[in-house]
Amino acid sequence: MSAQASSGNSGNSRTQPLLRVTDLKKHFPVHRGFLSRVVGQVYAVDGVSFDIGRGETLCLVGESGCGKSTVAKTVMRLLEPTSGSVVLDGVDISRFGEGELRAHRRQMQIVFQDPYSSLNPHLSAGAIVSEPLTNFGLAAGDELEQRVASLFERVGLRADAARKYTHQFSGGQRPRRGIARALALNPGLIVADEPVSALDVSVQAQVLNLLVDLQQEFGLAYLFVSHDLAVVEHIGHRIAVMYLGRIVELADNADLFGKPLHPYSEALLAAAPLPEPGLVRERVVLQGDVPSPMTPPPGCHFHTRCLYAQPRCRVETPKLLEVEPAHWVACHLRPVGGPFERLPIATASPA
């Protein structure tokens, strides 16, 4: 996929995205034996490219274990990339040391999946939210208290919540505290790693609407990780579908949900329930289990489960190509500029 792949949807006209990720890889060595020798690699992220414009939301979606959260943490440099580049606001931060990286930390913040364990339970909520401001010398004394109170109120919490500790917040309040902390430094990019996955549906909607409001108010860009297609459809401008460490489809929200072009995307959407009673999707039943990321299949990683797999799929890795305007797909059966039609089901077993 070229560095220009995925140029925005959301109506943004830009020459340089806020975030550009090119051929990002993260492989984890596997150690065994008394001498802890490296006997293999886990190919968690295996050549991912995308960009995000200012004020835009790009969602990463896929099954558990496909590499979504690893991409998010590697972009944030919480994990060191094996190779590839992460360019933030025109600066490649992928090889920066801690000293160089510190100056760019203010531009990107993260909201973790578990708002209970990701923040220190021994500190009050006010201390947690004020810590970034103190670390960067942006406020102190009364001004610090006022800014923390303002942040709490902006995310829908009372100012006196600053005196509370983690266990004193309800499940619906904890994500708001994490969002307040992420907002403290006025970043351009927030990475949200499944921030509403543990919430009730009604509370999910409240938090998602808060994120949308904050995006419109502050011009935030989001890299939003989720496995929930309903959440993704609600908040995303563009959707990137991941399978076994690779992006297999990337498109505008409406295009992805209205006309999926990759067999895996088609199967994901077919498995999602419809919101209206009586409506039923045509089922797409995948073959077998997800392969191990230690020994991914050759060629297209999805060919072992694909209903349409051909001999070429088993030996040649498909490139992520723009087969339709702003619609990128990694599939040998989707020619560039070809007409959209349902793929013919292979008669032979894809295994």
For each residue, the residues with C-beta under 8 A, 3 or more apart:
1: 5 6 23 49 50 247 319 320 321 328
2: 5 49
3: 20 22 49 51
4: 7 51
5: 1 2 49 50 51 250 320 322 328
6: 1 49 50 51 58 238 240 250 328
7: 4 14 17 51 53 326
8: 11 12 14 17 51 52 53 56 237 238
9: 12 56 237 238 252 253 326
10: 53 55 56 57 237 238
11: 8
12: 8 9 53 54 55 56
13:
14: 7 8 17 53 54
15:
16: 20 90
17: 7 8 14 20 51 52 53 54
18: 52 53 54 56 88 89 188 189 221
19: 51 52 75 86 87 88 89 108 189 221 223
20: 3 16 17 50 51 85 86 87
21: 24 48 49 50 51 71 75 84 85 86 87
22: 3 49 84 85 87
23: 1 47 48 49 83 84 85
24: 21 45 47 48 49 71 74 75 81 83 84 85 86
25: 43 45 46 47 48 81 82 83 84
26: 44 45 67 70 71 74 79 81 82
27: 41 42 43 44 45 46 82
28: 41 42 44
29: 38 40 41 42
30: 38 39 40 41 42 294
31: 36 37 38 39
32: 36 37 39
33: 36 37 39
34:
35:
36: 31 32 33
37: 31 32 33
38: 29 30 31 41
39: 30 31 32 33
40: 29 30 294 295
41: 27 28 29 30 38 294
42: 27 28 29 30 293 294
43: 25 27 46 244 245 293 294 296
44: 26 27 28 67 70 245 293
45: 24 25 26 27 48 67 70 71 74 245
46: 25 27 43 67 244 245 246 296
47: 23 24 25 84 245 246
48: 21 23 24 25 45 67 71 84 242 245 246 247
49: 1 2 3 5 6 21 22 23 24 84 247 320
50: 1 5 6 20 21 58 240 247 250
51: 3 4 5 6 7 8 17 19 20 21
52: 8 17 18 19 56 57 58 189 221 222 223
53: 7 8 10 12 14 17 18 56 221
54: 12 14 17 18 188 219 221
55: 10 12 215 219 220 221
56: 8 9 10 12 18 52 53 221 222 237 238
57: 10 52 215 221 222 224 235 236 237 238
58: 6 50 52 222 223 224 236 237 238 239 240
59: 224 225 226 232 235 236 238 239 240
60: 68 71 72 223 224 225 226 240 242
61: 68 226 227 229 232 239 240 241 242 268
62: 66 67 68 227 241 242 243 268
63: 66 227 243 268 290
64: 227
65: 290 293
66: 62 63 242 243 244 245 290
67: 26 44 45 46 48 62 70 71 242 244 245 246 293
68: 60 61 62 71 72 225 226 227 242
69: 72 73 113 193 194 225
70: 26 44 45 67 73 74 79
71: 21 24 26 45 48 60 67 68 74 75 225 242
72: 60 68 69 75 76 110 191 193 223 225
73: 69 70 76 78 79 110 193
74: 24 26 45 70 71 77 78 79 80 81 86
75: 19 21 24 71 72 86 108 191 223
76: 72 73 108 110 191
77: 74 80 86 93 94 96 101
78: 73 74 110
79: 26 70 73 74
80: 74 77
81: 24 25 26 74 84 86 94
82: 25 26 27
83: 23 24 25
84: 21 22 23 24 25 47 48 49 81 94
85: 20 21 22 23 24 92 94
86: 19 20 21 24 74 75 77 81 92 93 94
87: 19 20 21 22 90 91 92 93 94
88: 18 19 91 93 104 107 108 189
89: 18 19 104 107 188
90: 16 87
91: 87 88 104
92: 85 86 87 95
93: 77 86 87 88 96 100 101 104
94: 77 81 84 85 86 87
95: 92
96: 77 93 100 101 104
97: 100 101
98: 101 102
99: 102
100: 93 96 97 103 104
101: 77 93 96 97 98 104 105
102: 98 99 105
103: 100 106
104: 88 89 91 93 96 100 101 107 108
105: 101 102 108 185
106: 103 136 185 186 187
107: 88 89 104 187 188 189
108: 19 75 76 88 104 105 187 188 189 190 191
109: 132 181 182 183 184 185 187 189 190 191
110: 72 73 76 78 182 190 191 192 193
111: 115 175 178 179 182 190 191 192 193 195
112: 115 118 178 193 195
113: 69 118 193 194 195 197 198
114: 117 118 198
115: 111 112 118 119 174 175 177 178 195
116: 119 121 166 174
117: 114
118: 112 113 114 115 178
119: 115 116 123 128 166 177 178 181
120: 123 128 166
121: 116 165 166 167
122: 165
123: 119 120 127 128 131 165
124: 127 128 162 163 164 165
125: 128 129 152 161 162 163 164 165 166 169 177
126: 129 130 145 148 152 162 163
127: 123 124 130 131
128: 119 120 123 124 125 131 177 181
129: 125 126 132 133 148 151 152 162 177 180 181 184
130: 126 127 133 134 139 144 145 147 148 184
131: 123 127 128 134 135 181
132: 109 129 135 136 181 184 185
133: 129 130 136 138 139 144 147 148 184 185
134: 130 131 137 138 139 140 144
135: 131 132
136: 106 132 133 185
137: 134 140
138: 133 134 185
139: 130 133 134 143 144 147
140: 134 137 143 144
141: 144 145
142: 145 146
143: 139 140 146 147
144: 130 133 134 139 140 141 147 148
145: 126 130 141 142 148 149 162
146: 142 143 149 150
147: 130 133 139 143 144 150 151 184
148: 126 129 130 133 144 145 151 152 162 184
149: 145 146 152 153 159 162
150: 146 147 153 154
151: 129 147 148 154 155 180 183 184
152: 125 126 129 148 149 155 157 158 159 161 162 180
153: 149 150 156 157 158 159
154: 150 151 180 183 214
155: 151 152 176 177 179 180 183 210 214
156: 153 176 206 210
157: 152 153 161 173 176 177 180
158: 152 153 161
159: 149 152 153 162
160: 163
161: 125 152 157 158 164 169 173 177
162: 124 125 126 129 145 148 149 152 159
163: 124 125 126 160
164: 124 125 161 168 169
165: 121 122 123 124 125 168
166: 116 119 120 121 125 169 174
167: 121
168: 164 165
169: 125 161 164 166 173 174 177
170: 173 174
171: 174 198 199 200 203
172: 175 176 199 200 203 206 207
173: 157 161 169 170 176 177
174: 115 116 166 169 170 171 177 178
175: 111 115 172 178 179 195 196 199 207
176: 155 156 157 172 173 179 180 207 210
177: 115 119 125 128 129 155 157 161 169 173 174 180 181
178: 111 112 115 118 119 174 175 181 182 195
179: 111 155 175 176 182 183 195 207 210 211 214
180: 129 151 152 154 155 157 176 177 183 184
181: 109 119 128 129 131 132 177 178 184
182: 109 110 111 178 179 187 190
183: 109 151 154 155 179 180 186 187 190 214 218
184: 109 129 130 132 133 147 148 151 180 181
185: 105 106 109 132 133 136 138
186: 106 183 218
187: 106 107 108 109 182 183 190 220
188: 18 54 89 107 108 219 220 221
189: 18 19 52 88 107 108 109 220 221 222 223
190: 108 109 110 111 182 183 187 220 221 222 223
191: 72 75 76 108 109 110 111 222 223 225
192: 110 111 195 211 222 223 224 225
193: 69 72 73 110 111 112 113 225
194: 69 113 197 225 226 227
195: 111 112 113 115 175 178 179 192 207 211
196: 175 199 203 204 207 208 226 228 231
197: 113 194 226 227 228
198: 113 114 171
199: 171 172 175 196 203 204 207
200: 171 172 203 204
201: 204 205
202: 205 206
203: 171 172 196 199 200 206 207
204: 196 199 200 201 207 208 231
205: 201 202 208 209 234
206: 156 172 202 203 209 210
207: 172 175 176 179 195 196 199 203 204 210 211
208: 196 204 205 211 212 231 234 235
209: 205 206 212 213
210: 155 156 176 179 206 207 213 214
211: 179 192 195 207 208 214 215 222 235
212: 208 209 215 216 235
213: 209 210 216 217
214: 154 155 179 183 210 211 217 218 220
215: 55 57 211 212 218 219 220 221 222
216: 212 213 219
217: 213 214
218: 183 186 214 215
219: 54 55 188 215 216
220: 55 187 188 189 190 214 215
221: 18 19 52 53 54 55 56 57 188 189 190 215
222: 52 56 57 58 189 190 191 192 211 215 235
223: 19 52 58 60 72 75 189 190 191 192
224: 57 58 59 60 192 232 235 236
225: 59 60 68 69 71 72 191 192 193 194
226: 59 60 61 68 194 196 197 231 232
227: 61 62 63 64 68 194 197
228: 196 197 231 232
229: 61 232 233 257 268 269 272
230: 233 234 272 275
231: 196 204 208 226 228 234 235
232: 59 61 224 226 228 229 235 236 239
233: 229 230 236 253 257
234: 205 208 230 231
235: 57 59 208 211 212 222 224 231 232
236: 57 58 59 224 232 233 239 253
237: 8 9 10 56 57 58 252 253
238: 6 8 9 10 56 57 58 59 250 251 252 253
239: 58 59 61 232 236 249 250 251 252 253 256 257
240: 6 50 58 59 60 61 247 249 250
241: 61 62 247 248 249 250 256 262 264 265 268
242: 48 60 61 62 66 67 68 71 245 246 247 248
243: 62 63 66 246 248 264 301 302
244: 43 46 66 67 290 291 293 296 301 302
245: 43 44 45 46 47 48 66 67 242 293 296 301
246: 46 47 48 67 242 243 301 330
247: 1 48 49 50 240 241 242 250 320 328 330
248: 241 242 243 262 264 265 302 320 329 330 331
249: 239 240 241 256 260 261 262 264 265 327 328 329 330
250: 5 6 50 238 239 240 241 247 320 327 328
251: 238 239 255 256 261 326 327 328
252: 9 237 238 239 255 256 326 327
253: 9 233 236 237 238 239 256 257
254: 257 258
255: 251 252 258 259 324 326 327
256: 239 241 249 251 252 253 259 260 265
257: 229 233 239 253 254 260 269
258: 254 255
259: 255 256 340
260: 249 256 257 265 266 268 269
261: 249 251 265 323 324 327 329 331 334 340
262: 241 248 249 265 266 302 329 330 331 334
263: 266 267 284 302 306 307 308 331 333 343
264: 241 243 248 249 267 268 302 306
265: 241 248 249 256 260 261 262 268 269
266: 260 262 263 269 270 284
267: 263 264 270 271 284 286
268: 61 62 63 229 241 260 264 265 271 272
269: 229 257 260 265 266 272 281
270: 266 267 281 282 283 284
271: 267 268 283 284
272: 229 230 268 269 281
273:
274: 279 280 281
275: 230
276: 279
277:
278:
279: 274 276
280: 274
281: 269 270 272 274
282: 270
283: 270 271
284: 263 266 267 270 271 307
285:
286: 267 305 306 307
287: 304 305 306 307 349 350 351
288: 304 305 351
289: 305
290: 63 65 66 244 305
291: 244 295 296 297 301 304
292: 295 296
293: 42 43 44 65 67 244 245 296
294: 30 40 41 42 43
295: 40 291 292
296: 43 46 244 245 291 292 293 301
297: 291 300 301 303 304 314
298: 314 315 317
299: 303 312 313 314 315 316 317 318
300: 297 303 306 309 313 314 316 317 318 330 331 332
301: 243 244 245 246 291 296 297
302: 243 244 248 262 263 264 305 306
303: 297 299 300 306 309 313 314 350
304: 287 288 291 297 309 350 351
305: 286 287 288 289 290 302 350
306: 263 264 286 287 300 302 303 309 313 346 350
307: 263 284 286 287 343 345 346 350
308: 263 333 343 344 345 346 350
309: 300 303 304 306 313 314 346 350
310: 313 332 333 346
311: 314 315
312: 299 315 316 332
313: 299 300 303 306 309 310 316 318 332 333 350
314: 297 298 299 300 303 309 311
315: 298 299 311 312
316: 299 300 312 313 332
317: 298 299 300
318: 299 300 313 330 331 332
319: 1 330
320: 1 5 49 247 248 250 328 329 330
321: 1 328 329 330 336
322: 5 325 326 327 328 336
323: 261 327 328 329 334 335 336 337 338
324: 255 261 327 337 340
325: 322
326: 7 9 251 252 255 322
327: 249 250 251 252 255 261 322 323 324
328: 1 5 6 247 249 250 251 320 321 322 323
329: 248 249 261 262 320 321 323 334
330: 246 247 248 249 262 300 318 319 320 321
331: 248 261 262 263 300 318 334
332: 300 310 312 313 316 318
333: 263 308 310 313 343
334: 261 262 323 329 331 338
335: 323 338
336: 321 322 323
337: 323 324
338: 323 334 335
339:
340: 259 261 324
341:
342:
343: 263 307 308 333
344: 308
345: 307 308
346: 306 307 308 309 310 350
347:
348:
349: 287
350: 287 303 304 305 306 307 308 309 313 346
351: 287 288 304
